[in-house]
Amino acid sequence: MTSMLSPLKAIIVLFLLYSSLVFGKDYSNSNDPQILIISPQIALPIGVKIWFNESGGSVDGLTAWNDGEDFASLGIGHFVWLPYSQKNKNRASFNSGFPKLVRYIEKKGGKAPLWLRGAIYCPWSTRQEFLQAQNSPRMAELRLFLQKTIPIQAECMVKHLEEILPELLASAPPEDRQFIYHKFHTLARTPAGIYALVDYLNFKGAGISSSLQNYKHGSGLLHVLKGMKFAPPNSTPLQAYVWSAKNALIRRVERASPSSHHERWLGGWFNRLNTYLEGDYLGTTQLAIN
């Protein structure tokens, strides 16, 4: 594993030394399908960091099927890929999850394995089949494809963040929308802020709900942005964001059933959130947002 990590770090450093950072667009229209445009040079370290958060930077972790789940989880963000037997679920769509990622990668010029092009359903029907195929040529080809496309996967996750913003605003009470919009906008001006937004969205979801009770006590991205208004004075935007996220997760644990023992995860969750404050390697230059 060590031999793999060092080259990755070297690649990131070279990209940051010799490449441009990030460019953006005006946020005045929240329905704009391209709010953010990140360069591959920034997408790479963001993608690697998310990969480490999700599976410790393990190549095997790019192709996972967790115990108790009925779908495969692929790529740096563990994109869902359902087998045909789960076709009636909403996620079993050519326009969602892993199939959507593959289409995005191909649109960006990436070359998917022939057997993967146009595929909607996972070819392995069960977790047992998936695990038995771990050393198969097809699985090796899939992992190589996912390794080579880490920056594009990160770009796809940023695009999902873009697409979710109008839903975040629509789900919030009118009196909170301007604040949430402003905090999103502020964080998205830096690569470190983009990483924090994208990773938390992938980590704990958007938090969109029609229930006022869920809005007050949820732990999704929407609730973290809203909670930034209560952060300690003189906090930077990222510090306020992390402070709010930690409080949201504490509330989540407190509201969970004692039998779930969610508190055992809190330390690891906090470690993940702390990486949002370690964004120097991403660069601190603001985006060129007009």
N, C-alpha and C positions, 0 to 999 in steps of 0.2 A: 504494500500500500504506500509506503514511503516513497518509493521510486516514482509513483504516479503523482503524488502531491507536489513535489518540488518542481517538475516541469510546468504544472498548472500555475503555480505562483510566479514562475519566471515569465510565462506567457502574459499574465496579467500585468506585471511590471513593464514589460516591453510595450504592450499596448498603450499603457498610460503614459509612458515616456515619449512615444513617437506618434501618438494619434490625437485627434481632436476629441473634445468631450461630448456634449449633448446639445441638441437643439430642440426648441419647443415652439408652441403656437399659442395664439391668444385664447384665453379661457372665457371670453365674454359670452360664448354660446355653449352651454353645457351639453347640447346635443351634437356638437361637433364630433365626428367619428375619429378624428385624429388630434386629440388634445395634446398628446406627447409623442415626440419622435426621439428615440434614444439611438445613439450610434452603436455599432457592434462593439466598439472599444469599451463602452460602458456596460453594454448588455452582458459581456463576458464575465466581469467580476460580480455583477449582480446575480447572474445565473449560477456561478460557482458557489456563491454564498448561500443561495437558496438550496442548492444541491446538498451542501454540507448540513444545512438545517434539517432537511427532510431525511437524508439517509447517510449522513456522515461522510459524504464525498465518495461513497463506494460505487464502483461500476456496477456491481451486482444489484445495488439499491436502485438503479435506474429502471429495473424490471422487477417489480414486487407484486405479490398478491398476499395481502395480510390475512392472518387467521381470522375466521369469522365473517369475512367479507365475500361478496359474490361477484367481484370484479377485480381485474388487474389494475395496478397503479403504476403508471409509466412516466419516465422523464424526471426532470429536476423538480417539478411541481406535483408529481404523482397524479398525473392526468388519468381520469377514470376511463377504462376500456371494458365495456360489458360484453360478455359472451352472448350468443344468439338466444340462449335460454332466458335471458333477462330482457328481451327485446321490447317488452311492454312497459318497461320503466322509462320515464321521461328522459333519462340521461342517454338512452340507447338511440342516439341520433347522429347522423352524419355531420350535424352542425354543432356538436357539443363534445366536451371531453377530449379524449385522445384522437379520435378521427378529425376533429376540428384542428387540433395541433398539427397533424400530418399535412392537412390541406394548407395550413398557413406556412409551414416549412417549405412545401413545394412551391407555393406562390412566391416565396422569397429566394427561390433558386436552389434549395436543398434537394438532394436526390434520395428519395425513399427507396427501400428495397422493393423489387418488383411485386412480391407477394403482398406488400403492405399498401400499395397504391390503390386507392378506391375502397379499401376495406372498411367496413362499418363495425363489424363485430370481431371480438377477440377470437382467434382460432383455437384457443385452449378453453374448453367448456367448463372446467372446474379448477379449483386451486391445486388439486392433486395432479391433474394433467400438466398444469403450468410448472409445478415443481419438478416433475419428472422430465420436463423438457429443458431444464436449466443449462445443460451442457450441449444442447443441440445446435447445429449450424444456424438454424433460424433464430434462436435466441441470441447467439453470438452476433449475428448480423444486426439484430434489433438494438443491442447494446451499443454497437459501434456507431450506428446511425444516431442514437441519442447522445453519445459522447461528442460527436462531430457537430451537433446542432445546438449546443448549450446556449450560445448567444441568441439564436432565433427563438428558442423556447422562452428565454427571458423577455424578448420583444413581444411574444404572444401574450405573456402574462401581463405586461404593461398595457397591451391593447385591451385585455379583459378589464383592467383597472379603469381605463378610459370609458369603456362601455357601461360600467357599473355606476359611474358618478351620477347620471341623471336619475337612476333608481334610488341611490342614496338620498338625494335631495328630495325626491318625491315622497319618500318614506318618512322623512322628518317633518315635524310640525312647522308651519310657515315661519314662526318666530325664530327657529333654530337654523333655517336653511342658509342664510347669509353667513353666519359664523362657520358652519361646516364647510361651505364652499370656500371661504377665505382660508381656513386652515389646510384644506386639501391643496389649494392653489399654492400656499406658502411652502408646504412640504415638497410639493412636486417641482419646485424650482431648483433643487439640488439632486445630484445622483444619490446621495445618502438618503434623502427624503423619499425618492422614488423607491429605493430598495425597501425602506421601512413600510411604505404603503402596500407595495406588491406582496411582500413576504407576509405581512399580517393578514391581508385579504386571503391569501392562500392557506394560512395557518388556522385562522378562526372564522373566516367567512365575512360576508358583508354585514350581517346583522339586520337585514331588511325584513320587516314584519309589519303587518297592519295593526298589530296589537299595541296599544299604548303601554301596557304593562311590560311587554318585551322591550319596547323602546327605552323605558326608564331603567331597566335592569339587565339589558343584554350585554354581550361581550364581543360583538362583531366590530368591524371597522367603523361603522356608523357611530357606535357608542363611544369608541375611542376618540374620534374626532370631536364629538359633542363634549366629552369630558375634559378636553384640553382647557376649557374655560375656567376650570377649578384648580389648575396646576399652580404650584408655588410661584410667587412673583419673581420676575427676572429670569425665568426659565427660557432657554432657547426653544424654538419650535420642536426640535427633536426631543429635547428633554421633557417638554410638556406632553408630547405624544407618548413617550415611554412611560412617564408617570401615570398618564390616563390609562394606558393599556394594562399596566400592572394592577391598578385599582379595579378595572373591569374584570380581570381574571380572578382577583381575590373575591369579588362579589359572586362570580360564577361558582367558585369553590364553596362559598358560604351558603349558597342557595341549592347546591347539589345534595342529593340524598347521602347521609353519612355512610351508607353501605357502599357507595361508589368510590370512596376514598380518593377523591380528586385531588386532595391536598398533596398527595405524593408526587403529583406532576408539577406542582407550582414552581419548584426550584429550577427544573429544566425549562419551563416556560419563561421564567425571568431571565435565565441565561440567554435564551434566544432573543428576548427583547433588548438585552444589553448590547447585543451586536449592532443594533441600530445606532448606537452612540459611538461605534468604532468605525465610522465610515470614511476615514481619511484616505484609505486606499482607493475609494471611489472618486476622489476629487471633491473639492469644495466650491468650485466655480459655479456660479448660478447659471441656469439655463437662459438661453436667449429668447425669452418670452416677450413679445411685443405688447 
